[in-house]
Amino acid sequence: MFGAFFLLFSALAPVHADAVPVPAGEQVAIPGADAPAFVQALALWLADDEEPALRDLAALAGQGNRAAQILLGLIDKSPPLQGPWLASVPRNERIALMRAPGGLSGQSWLGAAADHPLAANWLALLSVDAGLPVVHQFSALGEARAAREALVVLAAREHPDLRSAPPEQLDPEMTYLLWRTADDERREMLLAHVPSDHPQRLMMGEERNGAVLAQWLAQSPAAQALGVLCDARCPDSRETCLTGAYHALASHNAVVVLGSPAESLVPQDVFLRSPRGQATVLRRMLQSTDARGRGAMISQMRAHDECLATVLTEERSRYHYRRPGVENGTNAQQD
């Protein structure tokens, strides 16, 4: 796997020359990840050359490449990971490209790769019976971002496991998710696990000032996606870019789950510094409101950070496309 990361990083070096891929540690190798064709397809996808990347990944998935199957399955289930080319592909073509054959709408490639523990754990999370073991399994697989996403999913379901989960066994950035269903005694205990200057206390019944949020955004690894984006696109207004991006996402949950679809395939730092990684963060901001509300959101952003507003405008324009045979620009559509 390290050899594949090195080849991938070399191909993307002009984009993130200071990013250094690291060994996977406890991560479980995914068959096919070292295949030259997969490495090249992944490099194309990270460079945001979406059409050839996805066509190559689809071909590899059809040939049984587990890495391609898992990556396609995760892209298919996650709208922010999908770029403007895929957004314009007709539904039937999209199904044929992104999913395994079977049924009226195809089947997720994760099912075909279910003999790998990472794919199996994602499939387990889809079940309403999924509990904290899914979170712990992601952590054991070295998938910290996925573990945070799993916790968010369980909290949205108000899963009973969270009523008694020991906070010290979970990501300390996620303690606030245990708060909602806790009684007064447990809430007092949960607060004791959260630093007094941590912004997650906002979700735990306390008031925080803006300086606390700004400090967290500037320093916390959990906010790395925003920091990398602002460093790359708006370095001269980093502080207001960070706070603007945070508020544009309109969800603390969204901030902490941004990142690599599979850290076993793409280390978080490599993903976030890539064009596709940064486009994913911008896309998630735009998707925080419906298509009609995006113009207003960007207009409000201009009063906060002109640079980020311009970057969002450029990203939004990438999703304008014309239907085949339609020449009049007034009929352009936006995803």
RASULRA-V742302 format. One record per residue. RES is the residue in one letter. SS is DSSP state (H for helix, E for strand, C for the rest). D_CENTER is the distance of its C-alpha to the mean C-alpha in Angstrom with 1 decimal. Layout:
RES/SS/D_CENTER + RES/SS/D_CENTER
This chain:
M/C/21.6 + F/H/22.3 + G/H/24.3 + A/H/21.5 + F/H/19.2 + F/H/22.3 + L/H/22.9 + L/H/19.3 + F/H/19.4 + S/H/22.9 + A/H/21.9 + L/C/19.3 + A/C/21.6 + P/C/22.5 + V/C/19.0 + H/C/18.4 + A/C/21.8 + D/C/21.3 + A/C/18.4 + V/C/20.0 + P/C/18.4 + V/C/19.6 + P/C/20.9 + A/C/18.7 + G/C/21.0 + E/C/20.8 + Q/C/18.3 + V/C/20.0 + A/C/20.6 + I/C/19.5 + P/C/22.5 + G/C/22.3 + A/C/19.8 + D/C/22.8 + A/C/24.3 + P/H/25.0 + A/H/23.9 + F/H/20.5 + V/H/20.1 + Q/H/21.2 + A/H/19.0 + L/H/15.9 + A/H/17.3 + L/H/17.9 + W/H/14.4 + L/H/13.1 + A/C/16.0 + D/C/14.9 + D/C/18.1 + E/H/16.6 + E/H/19.8 + P/H/21.4 + A/H/18.2 + L/H/17.6 + R/H/21.3 + D/H/21.7 + L/H/19.0 + A/H/20.6 + A/H/24.0 + L/H/22.9 + A/H/21.4 + G/H/24.8 + Q/C/26.6 + G/C/25.0 + N/C/22.6 + R/H/20.3 + A/H/17.6 + A/H/17.5 + Q/H/17.6 + I/H/14.7 + L/H/12.4 + L/H/13.9 + G/H/13.6 + L/H/9.8 + I/H/9.6 + D/H/12.3 + K/H/10.9 + S/C/7.7 + P/H/9.3 + P/H/6.9 + L/H/6.9 + Q/C/10.6 + G/C/12.9 + P/H/16.4 + W/H/18.4 + L/H/16.8 + A/H/17.1 + S/C/20.7 + V/C/21.5 + P/C/23.9 + R/H/22.9 + N/H/25.3 + E/H/24.2 + R/H/20.5 + I/H/21.4 + A/H/23.5 + L/H/21.0 + M/H/17.9 + R/C/19.7 + A/E/22.5 + P/C/25.9 + G/C/27.2 + G/C/27.7 + L/C/27.7 + S/C/24.0 + G/C/23.4 + Q/E/21.6 + S/C/18.2 + W/H/18.4 + L/H/17.1 + G/H/20.6 + A/H/22.3 + A/C/20.5 + A/C/21.3 + D/C/23.7 + H/C/20.9 + P/H/19.8 + L/H/16.0 + A/H/16.4 + A/H/19.0 + N/H/16.9 + W/H/14.2 + L/H/17.3 + A/H/18.8 + L/H/16.1 + L/H/17.0 + S/C/20.5 + V/C/21.8 + D/C/23.6 + A/C/20.6 + G/C/21.2 + L/H/20.5 + P/H/21.3 + V/H/18.0 + V/H/16.3 + H/H/19.0 + Q/H/18.6 + F/H/14.9 + S/H/16.2 + A/H/19.2 + L/C/17.2 + G/C/15.6 + E/C/12.1 + A/H/11.7 + R/H/8.0 + A/H/8.8 + A/H/12.0 + R/H/10.7 + E/H/9.0 + A/H/12.3 + L/H/14.3 + V/H/12.9 + V/H/13.8 + L/H/17.2 + A/H/17.9 + A/H/17.5 + R/C/20.0 + E/C/22.1 + H/C/22.6 + P/H/25.8 + D/H/24.5 + L/H/23.0 + R/H/26.5 + S/C/27.8 + A/C/24.9 + P/C/26.0 + P/H/23.7 + E/H/24.6 + Q/H/23.0 + L/C/19.5 + D/C/17.0 + P/H/19.2 + E/H/16.4 + M/H/16.2 + T/H/20.0 + Y/H/19.9 + L/H/18.6 + L/H/22.0 + W/C/23.9 + R/C/24.1 + T/C/26.2 + A/C/28.2 + D/C/31.9 + D/H/33.4 + E/H/34.3 + R/H/30.8 + R/H/29.3 + E/H/31.7 + M/H/30.6 + L/H/26.9 + L/H/27.6 + A/C/29.5 + H/C/26.3 + V/C/24.6 + P/C/25.9 + S/C/27.9 + D/C/25.9 + H/C/22.4 + P/H/20.8 + Q/H/19.7 + R/H/23.4 + L/H/22.9 + M/H/21.5 + M/H/24.4 + G/C/27.3 + E/C/28.0 + E/C/28.1 + R/C/26.5 + N/C/27.4 + G/H/25.3 + A/H/26.1 + V/H/24.3 + L/H/21.0 + A/H/21.6 + Q/H/22.4 + W/H/19.3 + L/H/17.0 + A/H/19.1 + Q/H/19.3 + S/C/16.7 + P/H/14.3 + A/H/12.0 + A/H/12.0 + Q/H/11.7 + A/H/9.0 + L/H/11.6 + G/H/14.4 + V/H/13.6 + L/H/13.2 + C/H/16.5 + D/H/18.3 + A/H/17.8 + R/H/18.4 + C/C/20.5 + P/H/22.1 + D/H/25.3 + S/H/23.8 + R/H/21.1 + E/H/22.0 + T/H/22.1 + C/H/19.0 + L/H/17.1 + T/H/18.7 + G/H/18.4 + A/H/14.7 + Y/H/14.5 + H/H/17.0 + A/H/15.5 + L/H/12.3 + A/C/15.1 + S/C/13.5 + H/H/13.3 + N/H/11.1 + A/H/8.4 + V/H/8.9 + V/H/8.9 + V/H/5.8 + L/C/3.6 + G/C/3.9 + S/C/5.7 + P/C/6.0 + A/C/9.3 + E/C/10.8 + S/C/14.1 + L/C/13.7 + V/C/11.9 + P/C/12.3 + Q/H/9.7 + D/H/12.3 + V/H/12.9 + F/H/9.5 + L/H/9.3 + R/H/12.9 + S/C/12.8 + P/H/13.4 + R/H/10.6 + G/H/8.1 + Q/H/10.0 + A/H/10.4 + T/H/6.8 + V/H/7.4 + L/H/10.8 + R/H/10.1 + R/H/8.4 + M/H/11.5 + L/H/13.8 + Q/C/12.7 + S/C/13.7 + T/C/17.2 + D/C/19.0 + A/H/20.3 + R/H/23.5 + G/H/22.1 + R/H/20.0 + G/H/23.2 + A/H/24.3 + M/H/21.1 + I/H/21.4 + S/H/25.1 + Q/H/24.6 + M/H/22.2 + R/H/25.1 + A/H/27.2 + H/H/24.6 + D/C/23.3 + E/H/24.7 + C/H/22.6 + L/H/19.2 + A/H/20.9 + T/H/22.0 + V/H/18.7 + L/H/17.3 + T/H/20.5 + E/H/20.1 + E/H/16.6 + R/H/18.0 + S/H/21.0 + R/C/19.2 + Y/C/18.8 + H/E/22.5 + Y/E/24.3 + R/C/27.8 + R/C/28.8 + P/C/31.0 + G/C/34.6 + V/C/33.8 + E/C/35.0 + N/C/35.1 + G/H/32.1 + T/H/32.6 + N/H/31.2 + A/C/27.9 + Q/E/24.9 + Q/E/21.5 + D/C/18.6
